[in-house]
Amino acid sequence: MDFLNTIGGYALGILGAGLAAFMAGIGSAKGTGIAGEAGAGLVSEDPSKFGKAMILQVIPGTQGLYGFVIWFLAFNKLVPGMTVAQGLQVLGACLPIAIGGMISGIAQGKVAAASINILAKKPDDWSKGMILCITVEFYAILSLLASFMMLNGISL
Amino acid sequence: MAIVQMKKLRLLAVRDSKEELLKELIRHGCVEFAETEDALTGSEAAAFVHRESSELSKLKTQHQTLVHAINLLDTYAPKKTKLLSAKPELEDRVLLDDTGLAGALRTAETLEGYDARIKRIGAEESRLRSVIESLQPWLSLDLPLNFEGTERCSAVTGSIPARFPMETVSAAIEAVDEEAEIFSVHEEKKAHYVLLVCMREKLAEMQDALRPFGFTASALTGMTGTARECQLNAEQELKQLAAEKENCVHYIIDDAVHRDELKLAADRVNVKMSLAEAEERLCGTDSVLVMEGWIPAYREQELNQLFERFGCAWETVEPEEDEYPRVPVKLENNKFTDSMNMVTNMYSLPAYGSVDANPLMAPFFILFYGLMMADMGYGLIMILAALVAMKKIKPKAGTLSFCRLLLYGGISTFVMGALTGGFFGDAPKVIAGMFGSTWPGLPHLFSPVENSTQVLYGAMVLGMIHLNTGMVVNFVQRWKHGDKLGAILEEGAQWVILVGGLLLISQMMLFKEAAMLHNIGLGVIGLGVAMLLIGAMRSATGIGKLTAPFSCIYNTLTGWFGDVLSYSRIMALMLAGGVVAQVFNTIAAMPSANGVTPVSGIIFIVVFLIGHALNFALNLLGCFVHDLRLQCLEFFGKFYKDGGKPFEPLRIRTQYINPQE
C-alpha cells in the first residue's frame, strides 16, 4: 500500500486512461493492418474494388476510436491529488475497453480479411462479409459500454 | 399482405405462334416456366415430344461482345455522368425489336479488334524493351552480332561472373593456346561481358578451359548488324508501335458516339437471352408446343384473354399440398411492407403456404432501428438521402425497397432522437456553450445516459412483446392446421407461465400486502409448467418420455432468458452512438473553451464533420445488422418457416435501360 501511495492515485488513473487508448489502438492497428494487407492484394489484381476493400479495412478501426473515447472521459475525470483507491477505480473501469477492444479488433481484422476473399470471388455478396464483421463489433461496443458506465458511476 | 396464391399452368400452343406468344408473355412478365420435360416424364406424351432448342449460347457470346465493347468505351472515352442519375427509359416494344442489332454487333466487333490489336502491341513493346535491355552491354562492340569468325578464327561472345578476375581468365586461356585472347567488352557489378577469339580447331578446348569460370555464351541469336544498329532498329519499331497504338485508341474514342446504340443492343440481347432460356424449357412436336409453369392467381383473367387470342388450349390448377415445396413464392407487398424485402431476401423467403413475415416485422424493425440510432440529425440525413435517391435515380425493385427502408428508418430515428433530445449528440448544447451560454440542451423524455437502467428494462419489455407476437402467429398457424392441442400445450403453456410471472412480480412490486396474489401467481406458474411438461411428453417417444420434461424445461428457460437478454443490444447501441457523438462534440469544442476565434471555429467544424461522418456510417450499418439479427434469430425463431423458392417469371431484364411501365 505504501508503495502504491508513493505512486499516487493520479498516476494510476493516467495509467488506466492510457491503457484504454493504446491497447484498443493496438487492436485496431493490427486489425486494419491484417485487412489492409488482404485488401492491397485484391486491389493489385482489380483496382476498381478499392472502395469496397477500403470499407472492409476500416471496420476494425472502431475499437481504437472506442478506446480513445474512454481515454478522453477517464482523463477528464482525473484530478491531481486523488486517492489511490480512486485511481484504481478509474484504472479498473478502463480495462474492459482496453482488453476487449484489443482482442476484438484483431479478431475483426481477420474476419475483414476473409471477407475481402468474398469481395474477390463473389463481388455481389460482399455486403454479407460486412455483416460478418459487424457481429464482432458488438463485443467491442459492450466493452465500451461497460467502461463507460463504470466511469460514469465513479464519483470523484 | 400475404404470400401470393399461385396456380399451375399447363398450356398447348401452335408452333407458328411461338415467337409472338413468348414476346407477349415477356411483356406481361407474370409466367414462370417450369421444366416441362420433367413434368412429362412417365406420361404417354413423352415419346412424342422433344425439348426445344434455342440460340442461347450464340446470344451469350453476342452479349459478352457488346458488354466488352461498352466497357472499352468507358475505359478509353469515359462519359461524364452526374453522380446520381436515372437510367434512360424506353418502351418495352423498342427493347423487343431487333432492328439495328446487326450494326451494333459489327461496331462492337470492330472495337474488340482494336482492343486485341492494342494488347498485341503491348506484348510486342515489352519484348522490344527487353531486347534493348539485353543489347546494353554489347553497345561498345563494333562487330556484327551474327559474326562467328573468319575462316580460321572463331569469335564467341559471352559473360563470366565478376568474382573471377579477368587476369585469371586470360591466364587460363593462354595456358591452352598462346594465340587465343579474351577481350572485355563491358564491365558490370555482376559480370564481365567478354569476346573470345581463338583458332577454330581450339574452340572446344577453349570452352572446356572456360567452364570452371562459369562462362555462358550470349543469347543474341537471330540479330544482324552491330548492337548499336540493332538497338536503333528496336527503338524505331517501338516508336511505330506507339503511334499505331495511339491510332487504335483514337478509333475507339471515335466510336464513342455509338455508346447508346451499343447499350440498347446489349439490353436487346439481354431480352433475347431471357426468351431463349424460356424457350429451352418448352417441349414440342412438329406442330404443337407444350409448356408447364406457374402464374399468380390474380393475373389469371388477363392471361386467359391472351391465350384465347393465340388459340391455345390451357388449364390452371391450384397446387396440392404435397406440391408446395415446388411452388414459387411471391410476396404481396404495399409501399410500407415492401421495405422489408431486403431483410426477407437476405434470410430466406417463407415457404409456400406459411406466413409472410414482412407486415409483422416492418413496425418492429423500424421502431428498433429508430431506438438504436435515436438522433434527430442522423435521422434527417437518412430521410434526405432516401428522398434525393428516390427522386434522382428513380430506383426499381430492390433499390427502391432499400430507399424506402432508409426513409422509414430515418423517420423513426428522427422521432426517437426527439424523445431522447439527441441532435448530432449534444451538439446544440455544446455550440451554445461555446458562446458562453449555460443552456442545458434540448429537452428529452428519457436519455440513454441518465436513465440507462430504465432504457434497458424498456428494451427487454419491447423484446417480450416482439417474441410474443411471433408466438401468436405460430399459435394461429397451428390452430388453423388442426394442431390445436399442441398449440395450447406449447405456446399456451408459455403464456400461462408469463401471466403467473406477471402476477408474482406485481405482488412483489406493487401490492406487497396481498399474500394471496403471491400464491395465485405461483399456482398459475405451476399450471403452466405442468401443461408444458405434458406437451413435451406427448410428442416424445420411448425413453424420450422420461428425458423430455427435463430438456423441455431447460430449453424453454434458457431460450427465453437468452432471447430476452438479446434485446439489451437496443439499449447498448443507443447509448454507444450517443456517447461517441458527445465525445466528438466535446473534443471539437475544446479549442473554443476560452471564446470562439476563427481558427477554433474552423477546428470545430472539421472535427465535428469527420467525427459525425464516422459515427453515422458506423451506426447506420451497425444498427441495421443488429436489428436484422433480432428479427431473423429471435423473432423468426418463434414461427418462421423458410425455404421458399423465389418466383422468377419470364420478364424483361435489362442492364443499361429501364423498361417503361
Chai-1 contact restraints between the chains, C-beta under 6 A:
chainA,res_idxA,chainB,res_idxB,connection_type,confidence,min_distance_angstrom,max_distance_angstrom,comment,restraint_id
A,T62,B,L618,contact,1.0,0.0,6.0,A-B,restraint_1
A,V69,B,V580,contact,1.0,0.0,6.0,A-B,restraint_2
A,V69,B,V583,contact,1.0,0.0,6.0,A-B,restraint_3
A,F72,B,V583,contact,1.0,0.0,6.0,A-B,restraint_4
A,I131,B,V625,contact,1.0,0.0,6.0,A-B,restraint_5
A,I134,B,G622,contact,1.0,0.0,6.0,A-B,restraint_6
A,I134,B,V625,contact,1.0,0.0,6.0,A-B,restraint_7
A,I141,B,A572,contact,1.0,0.0,6.0,A-B,restraint_8
A,I141,B,A576,contact,1.0,0.0,6.0,A-B,restraint_9
A,L144,B,A576,contact,1.0,0.0,6.0,A-B,restraint_10
A,L145,B,A572,contact,1.0,0.0,6.0,A-B,restraint_11
A,L145,B,L575,contact,1.0,0.0,6.0,A-B,restraint_12
A,F148,B,V579,contact,1.0,0.0,6.0,A-B,restraint_13
